């Protein structure tokens, strides 16, 4: 009987004390061993009793901890490609996209159990189409290997029926049928849980990283060496940071250099900005407006920052190259989304410093972009120390001119 799809079981994080069936089989194969039949059957029976909301699983999604507790998860896809082979452990109705049935998990765990007992996958093909075609045929039961009771073959055959109605009515009935296969061997099914826990603990120990060797008796000498090295590095850093630093200089295009005859040469950069006229700050000190020639002494790293109203500032971390001679350096500033207006400023005398909201933005004559629909303070500082101030608020796209005169 078809049942409506249910939400997948809650996923969990696998702890270091949990081992997947796939990892266990791979480790035992490397050691020339195989999962004992009672352990494999007990594992599948316990998974059937504790499963809720799952329709298919895989060896890599079937976990048990070193206490013997089993947990089951559903993979993301019922069909997977491992290397050159297409594999599945899901029931035909799940793989073929039909509504999943209540007994679909019995088929999936039956495929896992058959692989554990036979040592080979139940469904494997070189192409996806070949795999889907094999699912439409009855699943051939492979040889189950030595030590498997003959009562298990009909139970496994019923679990692997392509017709969902031919499987067991409930998961509990299927688990009871699996347990009954070992009724002739008293205690074998009960001892399987302990054996499974032993295998899980072995896998957990094998997967742990190797223990670090005991500390060497020479560690006091190593510690002393590290302390001396750190002290030397700290002293070098102190001398570097507290030594007098030659200042960075910035001159306008065409202006003569400021280096005195015989002074150490400073690497120079021809700095420009897009748009032009961005204010230049070096280590927090305002030096001028781009474009111009920037000279930076060697031996340290500089924070070069360019700002322009209504644009996002740009910051560079610059270590001067001793071979740099007028090396071109262009910085592009991106516009903000704020509405724009323009304040044109002229002054008598010219070449006076213009400040917008107390920040230097240009030298007169200049056209200063500013954010529209907002109050601003425009200032002009003259070479003789005098100042002019104007509060303003412009509308979007408005262009207005002011003329400032020294008092």
N, C-alpha and C positions, 0 to 999 in steps of 0.2 A: 504494500500500500504506500503510495507516494505521500510524502509529508512536505509541508511548505519549508523553504530554506530557513535555517536558523542562523543567528549571528555566530561567527567563529569563536572558538574558546579564547579566553583571555590569554594573552601572551605574557611570558615571564622572561626574566633575565636568568640565563643558566649560570649557576654558581660553580666555583671550582670543584665542588664535591659531587657534581653531577656529570654523568657520562652518557653520550648518545650511543644508541645501538650500532650505528655505522662506525663510530670511532672504535668501539669495542671489537667489532668484527675485523676491522682493518688491523688492529694491534695483534689479535690472536692469529690472524693469517700470517703476519710477519714472524710469529713465534712457532708456526707450524701446528697451531691448535684450532679448535672449532668450538663454538658455543654448545655446551651439552644440551641434548634434547629436552630434558626436564626443565632446564633453565629457560630455554627459548619458549616452551609452551607456557610456563608459569608467567613469564613476562607478558605474553600476549593476553593471557586470561586476566591478569590483573589490570591491563590497559583497558580491556573491554568493560570490566566492572566499574572503573573510575572515569570513563569517557563521558563527556557531556557536550553536545552541540557540535561535534566534529563528524565529518563524513569521510575523510581520508587522511592518511598520514604517510610517513616515509621513515626509513631507518635513521636518517639524520634528524628527524623531528620526534623521536621516541627516546625519552630520557629516563634514567633511574639513578638514584643517589646511592651512596655507600651503605645506606640503611635498608635498601631494597625497595623503596617506594618508587612507583612508576608515574611519570607524567607524560602527557601526549599533547602535541600541537599539530596544526595543519599547515603545510607549506603554502606559499603564495600561489603556486600553480600546480595542477594535478599532473602535468606532463613536463619533464625537465630533460635537458640535454647534458649528459655527462661525458665529456670528451667527444668521441665520434658516435656515441650510442644515445638513442632516445629511450628514456625509462619512464615507467609509471608504476605506482602501487595503488591507484585509485580504481574504484569500481567502474564498469563500462558506462553506466548511466551518468556518472560524474564527468568522465573524460569526454563523452559524446555530447555534453551540454544538455542532457535531459534533467528533469527535476530529481534531485537526490532523494534516496529512500532511507528509511530508518535503519536498514541492514547494510548500507553502503560501507560503514566502518568495518563490518565483519569481513567483507571482501578485501578491504585494504590491509587489515591486520593479518588476514590469511595469506596475502601475497608476501608480506614481511616474514611471516613464519615459514612459508615454503622456501624463501631465499635463505633463511638462517639454517634450515635443516638440510637443504640440498647444496648450499654453497654456490648457487647460481641464480640470477634474477629470473623471475617468472615471466615478465614482459620486458623485452629489450629488442630494439630494431635499429637499423641504420638510418631510416628516414621516419619522419613523423607520420606520413601516410601509411607506411607499412605497420607502424605501431597501432594506429587506429583500426586498420583492417584486422589485425590479430585480436583486438578486443571484441570484435563481433563474433568470434568463434569461441567455443568452450575452451577454458584454460586447461592445457595439458598438465597433469600433476607430475612433477619431476621425481626421479628417485630420491628418497628422503634420507638415504645414508644409513649406516649401522647404528644400532642402539635406539631406533625409533619404533615404538610399539605398533603393531599392525592395526590396532583400534584407531590410530590417529588418521589414517588415510581417508576413511569415509567422512570423518568430521571435517577435515581440511577440504575434501571435495565439495561438501555442502556449503562451506564458507565461501568457496570460489565459484559458485553458480552464477552464470551470467543473468539468469532470471532472479530478480530480487525476491520474488515470492517463494522461491525454493530454498532460501537461506533460513536461518533460525529466526523465530518470531521476535525474540528479545536478545539483547547482549548478554543477559544473565544466563539464558539457556545455552548460549554458545560457550560461555566460560565454563559452565558446569560440564558440558560435553567434553571440553578439553581436559578438565581435571579428572574426569572419569577414565580417561585413557591410561592413567597411571595407577588405577585402583589395584592392579595385580602386584605392583611393587610398593609395599607398605612403606610410607614415609618418604618416598622419592619426591613426590610433588611438594611436600613440606620442606624437605632439605634443599629444594631448588632455590628458595628465597635466600638462604644463607650462602649458597654457592654464588648466586648472582651478586650478593653484596660483596663477597670476596673479590670477584672479578672487577667490580666497580672501584673498590679501593685500590686494586693493582693499577687500573687505568688512571685513577687520579694521581697516584704516586708517579707513574710514568710520565704524565703530562706536566708535572711541576718542574720548574727550572732547577738546575743543580744548585745545591747549597754552596754558599760562598766558603772558601777555605778559611781556617782560623786566622786571625790577624797575626801578622809577622811580628817577631820580637824586635824588629828594627823600627817599629812605628814611632818611638820617641824621637829618633833621629830624623825620620821623615817629617814629623810634625814640626821639629825645630827648623828644618830646611824651608818648609812652607811658610813659617812665621817670618823668617829672614827675608824671603822673596816678597811677601806682602808688605813688609816694612819698607823695603827698597822701592817698590812700586808706589807706595803712599808718599814717600819722600819726593820721588820724581814728579808725581802729580801735584804736590804742594808747591814745588819750585816752579812748575809750569804755570800754575794758576795764579801765583802771587807775584811772579816776575813782572816788571813793567812791560806793558804792551804798546807797540807802536800803533798809532791810530790809523784807521782806514780813512781814505780821502776820496772825494768825489768832485770832479770838475766838469764844467759845461763843455760841449763840443767846441774844439778850436782853442780852448784856453790853454796856456802853457802849464806844464807839469809843476808840481810843488816840491820835487825832490832836490835837495841841496847837492852841490857837487861833491862826489865821493861817498855819498850815502848809499846804503844797500838798496839795490833795485827792488821795487815792489811789482809783483805780477799785476797786470792791468787788464780790465775787461771793458769793452764798449757796451754799456748797458742801455737797453731801450725797452720800452713797454708798448703794448697794444691794448687799448688806445694809449697814445703818448701822454706824457705829463703826470705819470703816477709818482707819488711821493716815495722816496727811498729811505728805508730805515735799516741800519746795520747795528746789530746787537742792541736794539732799542733806542738808538740815537738817530735823529733825523739829519740826513746829510744833504738833501736836495731833491730835485725832480728829474726824472728821466726825460730825454736821453742825456748821457754823459759818460765820462771815463771814471771807472771805479778802480782804485788801487788798494790792494789788500796785502799787508805784510805776511810773510811766510810764518809757519810754525804753529798755526792754530786753525780752528774751524769757526766760521762766521755764520750767523743767522741773518740772511738778507730778506727783507720783507718789503713788498710794494703794495701801496694802498691807493685807492681812487674812489671818490664818492659814487654811490650807486653801483659799485662793482665789488665782487668778492675779493678779499686780499689774497695774495700769493706769497708763500714763504719758501725760501731755498736754504738748504744747509750746504755751504760752499767751503771747500778746502782749496786754497789757492794752489795752482800749478806753477812751479817755478819757471817753466818755459812759456807761460802765458804772456803775450805781448799784444795788447789791444785785441784780445780774443772776443769775438762777438757773443753777446748774451742777451737774448730777447725773451721777455716774460709776457704772457698773454693773460689778461684779467677778464673774467666772465661777468656779464651784466647780471644784476639782480632783477627780480620781478617787480620791484617798486616802480610806481609811476614817476616819470622824469620831468623835470623843469630845468631851466638854465638861468644862472645869474652871471651877467657879464660885468666885470669890474675893471675900471681904469683908475689910475692914480697919478697924482702929481706930488713928488716925482715918481717915475716908473720904477720897475724892478723892486717893488715893495712886496712883502710877504702877505699872502692871503690865507686866513684861517676860517674854516667852516666848523662851527660847533667846537671851537678851541683846538682843532686839528689842522696842521698845515696842509694845504691842498694845491697851491700854485703861487706864481709870482706875476705881478701885473705887467702888462694887461693880460687878462685871462677870462675864459668862459668856464664857469664852474658848474658841473652837473650836480643837481641835488634832488632829493626825494620830494615830490610834489605833495600838496595838501598836508604839510607838516611844518611846524614852526622851527626856524633855524636862526642862528646868530652868525652873521658875516662880519669878519674883522679884517682890517688892513693895518699892518705894522710897518711904519716908514723907517728908512735907514737912520734917521736922526733919533729914533726911539719913540716918536709920537705914534698915536694909534687912532683909528677910525672904526666905529662900530655901528651895525645896522641889524635890527631884528626884522625878519621877513617870513612870509608864507606865500608860496606861489602855487598856482593851479597847474594841472597837468598840461604839458606842452607849452607853458607860458615862458617867454623869454624877456628878461628885464635887465636894464643896464643901470649901474651906479658909478658915480665918479667920486673918488675919495681924495681929499686934499689934506696935506700935513697942516696941523694947527700952528 
